Amino acid sequence: MKKLLFIALFLIGAAGVNFAQSTFDKAEIELYQSIYGMEKKAVLQNFLKIEDSKTEAFWTLYDAYELQRTEIGKQWISLLYQYVESHDNITDEELKAAMSSSMKTRDKMDKLQKSYFKKISKSVGLKTASQFYQLENYFESLLNIMIVESLPYINEDHIK
């Protein structure tokens, strides 16, 4: 597990973004997502225990999952940038809309993970699906911590 943590920290560091100080164009976001996706796939290949006869089925499902996860990730990144741009002057209405959008995006990701957990369980097996789900949530948690630590707080006037 220590090896996994080291790889994950490297992966997250390579793909991490300091939202408080950075603005990226669409091409840069796609580059970071691509690097993150490739390195994450390499970690999964190293740690998942998949029967040889089911390897192709898993990676086909995984690639389909990643395409959808990347699209949701783009929506999430867009929301983060909007927040960073307006956090000092955000109105209550804008804050409410931003929070609603953020929660809807989170729900989309949860729904996607649940859907692919079921698909992988059925096609490849419960153990592999559980390993995938565990690792996916591990990476997501690390990335979320990095992002939250780099986001500016909402203007104190909005905290009551």
DRENPA-3360 file (N, C-alpha, C; in nm, 2 decimals, always signed):
BEGIN
1 = MKKLLFIA = +0.08/-0.12/+0.00/+0.00/+0.00/+0.00/+0.09/+0.13/+0.00 ~ +0.21/+0.12/+0.06/+0.29/+0.24/+0.06/+0.33/+0.27/-0.08 ~ +0.36/+0.17/-0.16/+0.39/+0.19/-0.30/+0.28/+0.26/-0.38 ~ +0.15/+0.22/-0.35/+0.04/+0.28/-0.41/+0.03/+0.42/-0.37 ~ +0.05/+0.45/-0.24/+0.04/+0.59/-0.19/+0.15/+0.68/-0.26 ~ +0.27/+0.63/-0.28/+0.37/+0.70/-0.35/+0.33/+0.73/-0.49 ~ +0.29/+0.63/-0.56/+0.24/+0.64/-0.70/+0.13/+0.74/-0.71 ~ +0.03/+0.73/-0.62/-0.08/+0.82/-0.62/-0.04/+0.96/-0.60;
9 = LFLIGAAG = +0.05/+0.98/-0.50/+0.09/+1.12/-0.48/+0.17/+1.18/-0.60 ~ +0.25/+1.10/-0.66/+0.31/+1.14/-0.79/+0.21/+1.17/-0.89 ~ +0.12/+1.08/-0.91/+0.01/+1.10/-1.01/-0.07/+1.23/-0.98 ~ -0.11/+1.25/-0.86/-0.19/+1.36/-0.83/-0.10/+1.49/-0.84 ~ +0.02/+1.48/-0.80/+0.11/+1.60/-0.81/+0.13/+1.64/-0.96 ~ +0.14/+1.54/-1.04/+0.16/+1.57/-1.19/+0.03/+1.63/-1.25 ~ -0.08/+1.59/-1.20/-0.21/+1.64/-1.26/-0.27/+1.75/-1.17 ~ -0.21/+1.78/-1.06/-0.28/+1.88/-0.97/-0.27/+2.02/-1.02;
17 = VNFAQSTF = -0.37/+2.10/-0.98/-0.39/+2.23/-1.02/-0.41/+2.32/-0.90 ~ -0.33/+2.43/-0.90/-0.36/+2.53/-0.79/-0.46/+2.63/-0.84 ~ -0.58/+2.61/-0.81/-0.69/+2.69/-0.87/-0.68/+2.83/-0.82 ~ -0.63/+2.86/-0.70/-0.62/+2.99/-0.65/-0.53/+3.08/-0.73 ~ -0.43/+3.02/-0.80/-0.33/+3.10/-0.86/-0.32/+3.08/-1.01 ~ -0.40/+2.99/-1.06/-0.38/+2.95/-1.20/-0.50/+2.96/-1.28 ~ -0.48/+2.99/-1.41/-0.59/+2.98/-1.51/-0.54/+2.90/-1.62 ~ -0.61/+2.81/-1.67/-0.57/+2.72/-1.78/-0.67/+2.73/-1.89;
25 = DKAEIELY = -0.62/+2.71/-2.01/-0.71/+2.71/-2.12/-0.76/+2.56/-2.14 ~ -0.85/+2.54/-2.23/-0.91/+2.41/-2.26/-0.81/+2.31/-2.29 ~ -0.71/+2.34/-2.37/-0.61/+2.25/-2.41/-0.52/+2.20/-2.29 ~ -0.49/+2.30/-2.20/-0.42/+2.26/-2.08/-0.50/+2.17/-1.99 ~ -0.63/+2.19/-1.98/-0.71/+2.11/-1.89/-0.71/+1.97/-1.95 ~ -0.73/+1.96/-2.08/-0.73/+1.83/-2.15/-0.60/+1.76/-2.13 ~ -0.49/+1.83/-2.14/-0.36/+1.77/-2.12/-0.35/+1.71/-1.97 ~ -0.38/+1.79/-1.87/-0.38/+1.74/-1.74/-0.47/+1.62/-1.72;
33 = QSIYGMEK = -0.59/+1.62/-1.78/-0.68/+1.51/-1.76/-0.62/+1.39/-1.83 ~ -0.55/+1.41/-1.94/-0.49/+1.30/-2.02/-0.38/+1.23/-1.94 ~ -0.29/+1.32/-1.88/-0.18/+1.27/-1.80/-0.24/+1.19/-1.68 ~ -0.33/+1.25/-1.61/-0.39/+1.19/-1.49/-0.45/+1.05/-1.53 ~ -0.53/+1.05/-1.64/-0.59/+0.93/-1.69/-0.49/+0.82/-1.72 ~ -0.38/+0.85/-1.79/-0.28/+0.76/-1.83/-0.21/+0.70/-1.71 ~ -0.17/+0.79/-1.62/-0.10/+0.74/-1.50/-0.19/+0.66/-1.41 ~ -0.31/+0.70/-1.40/-0.41/+0.63/-1.31/-0.43/+0.49/-1.37;
41 = KAVLQNFL = -0.44/+0.48/-1.50/-0.45/+0.35/-1.57/-0.33/+0.26/-1.54 ~ -0.21/+0.32/-1.54/-0.09/+0.24/-1.51/-0.10/+0.19/-1.37 ~ -0.14/+0.27/-1.28/-0.15/+0.22/-1.14/-0.26/+0.11/-1.13 ~ -0.37/+0.13/-1.19/-0.47/+0.02/-1.19/-0.42/-0.11/-1.25 ~ -0.34/-0.10/-1.36/-0.29/-0.22/-1.42/-0.20/-0.29/-1.32 ~ -0.13/-0.22/-1.24/-0.03/-0.27/-1.15/-0.10/-0.34/-1.03 ~ -0.21/-0.29/-0.99/-0.27/-0.33/-0.86/-0.40/-0.42/-0.87 ~ -0.47/-0.41/-0.98/-0.59/-0.49/-1.00/-0.55/-0.63/-1.03;
49 = KIEDSKTE = -0.62/-0.72/-0.97/-0.61/-0.86/-0.99/-0.72/-0.91/-1.08 ~ -0.69/-0.92/-1.21/-0.80/-0.96/-1.31/-0.76/-1.09/-1.37 ~ -0.85/-1.18/-1.38/-0.83/-1.31/-1.45/-0.80/-1.28/-1.59 ~ -0.70/-1.35/-1.65/-0.66/-1.33/-1.79/-0.77/-1.33/-1.89 ~ -0.87/-1.42/-1.87/-0.98/-1.43/-1.96/-1.08/-1.31/-1.95 ~ -1.06/-1.23/-1.85/-1.16/-1.12/-1.83/-1.09/-0.98/-1.84 ~ -0.96/-0.98/-1.88/-0.88/-0.86/-1.89/-0.94/-0.76/-2.00 ~ -0.97/-0.82/-2.11/-1.02/-0.73/-2.22/-1.15/-0.67/-2.19;
57 = AFWTLYDA = -1.24/-0.75/-2.12/-1.37/-0.70/-2.08/-1.36/-0.58/-1.98 ~ -1.26/-0.60/-1.89/-1.25/-0.49/-1.79/-1.20/-0.36/-1.85 ~ -1.09/-0.37/-1.94/-1.03/-0.25/-1.99/-1.13/-0.18/-2.09 ~ -1.21/-0.26/-2.16/-1.31/-0.20/-2.25/-1.41/-0.12/-2.16 ~ -1.46/-0.18/-2.05/-1.55/-0.10/-1.96/-1.47/+0.02/-1.90 ~ -1.35/+0.00/-1.86/-1.27/+0.11/-1.80/-1.26/+0.22/-1.89 ~ -1.22/+0.20/-2.02/-1.21/+0.30/-2.12/-1.34/+0.38/-2.14 ~ -1.45/+0.31/-2.14/-1.58/+0.38/-2.15/-1.61/+0.46/-2.03;
65 = YELQRTEI = -1.58/+0.41/-1.91/-1.59/+0.48/-1.79/-1.51/+0.61/-1.79 ~ -1.38/+0.60/-1.83/-1.29/+0.71/-1.83/-1.34/+0.82/-1.92 ~ -1.40/+0.79/-2.04/-1.45/+0.89/-2.13/-1.56/+0.97/-2.06 ~ -1.65/+0.90/-1.99/-1.76/+0.97/-1.92/-1.71/+1.05/-1.80 ~ -1.61/+0.99/-1.73/-1.56/+1.05/-1.61/-1.49/+1.18/-1.65 ~ -1.42/+1.18/-1.76/-1.35/+1.30/-1.81/-1.44/+1.41/-1.84 ~ -1.55/+1.38/-1.90/-1.65/+1.48/-1.93/-1.71/+1.54/-1.81 ~ -1.74/+1.46/-1.71/-1.79/+1.51/-1.58/-1.68/+1.60/-1.51;
73 = GKQWISLL = -1.56/+1.55/-1.53/-1.44/+1.62/-1.47/-1.43/+1.76/-1.53 ~ -1.45/+1.77/-1.66/-1.45/+1.90/-1.73/-1.55/+2.00/-1.67 ~ -1.67/+1.94/-1.65/-1.78/+2.02/-1.59/-1.74/+2.07/-1.45 ~ -1.68/+1.98/-1.37/-1.64/+2.02/-1.24/-1.53/+2.12/-1.24 ~ -1.43/+2.11/-1.33/-1.32/+2.20/-1.34/-1.38/+2.34/-1.38 ~ -1.47/+2.34/-1.47/-1.53/+2.47/-1.51/-1.60/+2.54/-1.39 ~ -1.67/+2.46/-1.31/-1.73/+2.52/-1.19/-1.63/+2.57/-1.10 ~ -1.52/+2.50/-1.08/-1.41/+2.55/-0.99/-1.35/+2.68/-1.04;
81 = YQYVESHD = -1.33/+2.69/-1.17/-1.28/+2.81/-1.22/-1.37/+2.93/-1.21 ~ -1.50/+2.90/-1.23/-1.60/+3.01/-1.21/-1.60/+3.06/-1.07 ~ -1.59/+2.97/-0.98/-1.59/+3.00/-0.84/-1.46/+3.09/-0.81 ~ -1.35/+3.04/-0.85/-1.22/+3.12/-0.82/-1.23/+3.26/-0.88 ~ -1.29/+3.27/-1.00/-1.30/+3.40/-1.06/-1.39/+3.50/-0.99 ~ -1.49/+3.44/-0.92/-1.59/+3.53/-0.86/-1.60/+3.52/-0.71 ~ -1.52/+3.45/-0.64/-1.54/+3.42/-0.50/-1.54/+3.55/-0.41 ~ -1.46/+3.65/-0.45/-1.46/+3.77/-0.37/-1.59/+3.85/-0.38;
89 = NITDEELK = -1.66/+3.84/-0.49/-1.77/+3.93/-0.51/-1.90/+3.84/-0.54 ~ -1.90/+3.72/-0.50/-2.01/+3.63/-0.53/-2.14/+3.67/-0.46 ~ -2.25/+3.68/-0.53/-2.37/+3.71/-0.47/-2.44/+3.58/-0.41 ~ -2.54/+3.60/-0.33/-2.61/+3.49/-0.27/-2.67/+3.40/-0.38 ~ -2.73/+3.47/-0.48/-2.79/+3.39/-0.59/-2.68/+3.31/-0.67 ~ -2.57/+3.37/-0.70/-2.46/+3.30/-0.77/-2.41/+3.19/-0.68 ~ -2.39/+3.21/-0.55/-2.34/+3.11/-0.46/-2.44/+2.99/-0.46 ~ -2.57/+3.02/-0.45/-2.67/+2.91/-0.45/-2.66/+2.83/-0.58;
97 = AAMSSSMK = -2.65/+2.90/-0.69/-2.65/+2.83/-0.82/-2.52/+2.75/-0.83 ~ -2.41/+2.80/-0.78/-2.28/+2.73/-0.79/-2.29/+2.61/-0.70 ~ -2.34/+2.62/-0.58/-2.35/+2.50/-0.49/-2.44/+2.39/-0.55 ~ -2.55/+2.44/-0.61/-2.65/+2.34/-0.68/-2.58/+2.27/-0.79 ~ -2.50/+2.34/-0.88/-2.43/+2.28/-0.99/-2.32/+2.19/-0.94 ~ -2.26/+2.23/-0.83/-2.15/+2.14/-0.78/-2.21/+2.01/-0.73 ~ -2.32/+2.02/-0.66/-2.39/+1.90/-0.60/-2.44/+1.81/-0.72 ~ -2.49/+1.87/-0.82/-2.54/+1.79/-0.94/-2.43/+1.72/-1.00;
105 = TRDKMDKL = -2.31/+1.79/-1.01/-2.19/+1.73/-1.08/-2.14/+1.61/-0.99 ~ -2.14/+1.63/-0.86/-2.10/+1.52/-0.77/-2.20/+1.40/-0.78 ~ -2.33/+1.43/-0.79/-2.43/+1.32/-0.81/-2.40/+1.25/-0.94 ~ -2.37/+1.32/-1.05/-2.34/+1.25/-1.18/-2.22/+1.16/-1.16 ~ -2.12/+1.20/-1.09/-2.00/+1.12/-1.07/-2.03/+0.99/-0.99 ~ -2.11/+1.01/-0.88/-2.15/+0.90/-0.80/-2.24/+0.80/-0.88 ~ -2.33/+0.85/-0.96/-2.41/+0.77/-1.04/-2.33/+0.69/-1.14 ~ -2.23/+0.76/-1.20/-2.14/+0.69/-1.30/-2.06/+0.58/-1.23;
113 = QKSYFKKI = -2.00/+0.61/-1.12/-1.93/+0.50/-1.04/-2.01/+0.39/-1.01 ~ -2.13/+0.41/-0.96/-2.22/+0.31/-0.92/-2.26/+0.22/-1.05 ~ -2.29/+0.29/-1.16/-2.32/+0.22/-1.28/-2.21/+0.13/-1.33 ~ -2.08/+0.18/-1.32/-1.97/+0.10/-1.37/-1.93/-0.01/-1.27 ~ -1.96/+0.01/-1.14/-1.93/-0.09/-1.04/-2.02/-0.21/-1.08 ~ -2.15/-0.18/-1.11/-2.24/-0.29/-1.14/-2.20/-0.36/-1.27 ~ -2.16/-0.28/-1.38/-2.12/-0.34/-1.50/-1.99/-0.43/-1.49 ~ -1.90/-0.38/-1.41/-1.77/-0.45/-1.39/-1.80/-0.58/-1.31;
121 = SKSVGLKT = -1.88/-0.56/-1.21/-1.92/-0.68/-1.13/-1.98/-0.79/-1.21 ~ -2.07/-0.75/-1.30/-2.14/-0.85/-1.38/-2.05/-0.91/-1.49 ~ -1.96/-0.83/-1.55/-1.88/-0.88/-1.66/-1.75/-0.94/-1.61 ~ -1.69/-0.89/-1.51/-1.55/-0.93/-1.47/-1.55/-1.00/-1.33 ~ -1.64/-0.95/-1.24/-1.64/-1.01/-1.11/-1.65/-0.91/-1.00 ~ -1.71/-0.95/-0.89/-1.73/-0.86/-0.78/-1.59/-0.81/-0.72 ~ -1.50/-0.90/-0.71/-1.37/-0.86/-0.65/-1.30/-0.75/-0.73 ~ -1.29/-0.77/-0.86/-1.23/-0.67/-0.94/-1.31/-0.54/-0.94;
129 = ASQFYQLE = -1.44/-0.55/-0.94/-1.52/-0.43/-0.93/-1.50/-0.35/-0.80 ~ -1.48/-0.43/-0.70/-1.46/-0.37/-0.56/-1.32/-0.30/-0.56 ~ -1.22/-0.37/-0.61/-1.09/-0.31/-0.62/-1.09/-0.18/-0.70 ~ -1.15/-0.19/-0.82/-1.16/-0.07/-0.90/-1.23/+0.04/-0.82 ~ -1.34/+0.02/-0.76/-1.42/+0.12/-0.69/-1.33/+0.18/-0.58 ~ -1.26/+0.09/-0.50/-1.18/+0.13/-0.39/-1.07/+0.23/-0.44 ~ -1.00/+0.18/-0.55/-0.89/+0.27/-0.60/-0.94/+0.40/-0.66 ~ -1.05/+0.39/-0.73/-1.11/+0.51/-0.79/-1.14/+0.61/-0.68;
137 = NYFESLLN = -1.20/+0.57/-0.58/-1.24/+0.66/-0.47/-1.11/+0.71/-0.39 ~ -1.01/+0.63/-0.39/-0.88/+0.67/-0.32/-0.82/+0.79/-0.40 ~ -0.81/+0.77/-0.53/-0.76/+0.88/-0.62/-0.84/+1.00/-0.61 ~ -0.97/+0.98/-0.62/-1.06/+1.10/-0.62/-1.05/+1.17/-0.48 ~ -1.04/+1.10/-0.37/-1.02/+1.17/-0.24/-0.89/+1.25/-0.23 ~ -0.78/+1.19/-0.28/-0.66/+1.26/-0.28/-0.67/+1.39/-0.37 ~ -0.73/+1.38/-0.48/-0.74/+1.49/-0.57/-0.83/+1.60/-0.51 ~ -0.94/+1.56/-0.45/-1.03/+1.65/-0.38/-0.96/+1.73/-0.27;
145 = IMIVESLP = -0.88/+1.66/-0.19/-0.80/+1.72/-0.08/-0.71/+1.83/-0.14 ~ -0.64/+1.80/-0.24/-0.55/+1.90/-0.30/-0.63/+2.02/-0.35 ~ -0.74/+1.99/-0.42/-0.82/+2.11/-0.47/-0.87/+2.19/-0.36 ~ -0.93/+2.13/-0.26/-0.99/+2.20/-0.15/-0.89/+2.29/-0.08 ~ -0.77/+2.23/-0.06/-0.66/+2.31/+0.00/-0.62/+2.43/-0.08 ~ -0.64/+2.43/-0.21/-0.59/+2.54/-0.29/-0.70/+2.64/-0.33 ~ -0.82/+2.61/-0.29/-0.93/+2.70/-0.32/-0.94/+2.81/-0.22 ~ -0.97/+2.93/-0.27/-0.99/+3.04/-0.17/-1.13/+3.02/-0.10;
153 = YINEDHIK = -1.14/+3.07/+0.02/-1.26/+3.07/+0.09/-1.36/+3.17/+0.04 ~ -1.49/+3.14/+0.06/-1.59/+3.24/+0.02/-1.57/+3.36/+0.11 ~ -1.60/+3.48/+0.05/-1.59/+3.60/+0.12/-1.66/+3.59/+0.25 ~ -1.59/+3.63/+0.36/-1.65/+3.62/+0.49/-1.79/+3.69/+0.51 ~ -1.82/+3.79/+0.43/-1.95/+3.85/+0.44/-2.06/+3.75/+0.40 ~ -2.03/+3.64/+0.33/-2.13/+3.55/+0.30/-2.14/+3.44/+0.40 ~ -2.06/+3.43/+0.50/-2.06/+3.33/+0.60/-2.14/+3.39/+0.72 ~ -2.25/+3.33/+0.75/-2.33/+3.39/+0.86/-2.36/+3.28/+0.97;
% end
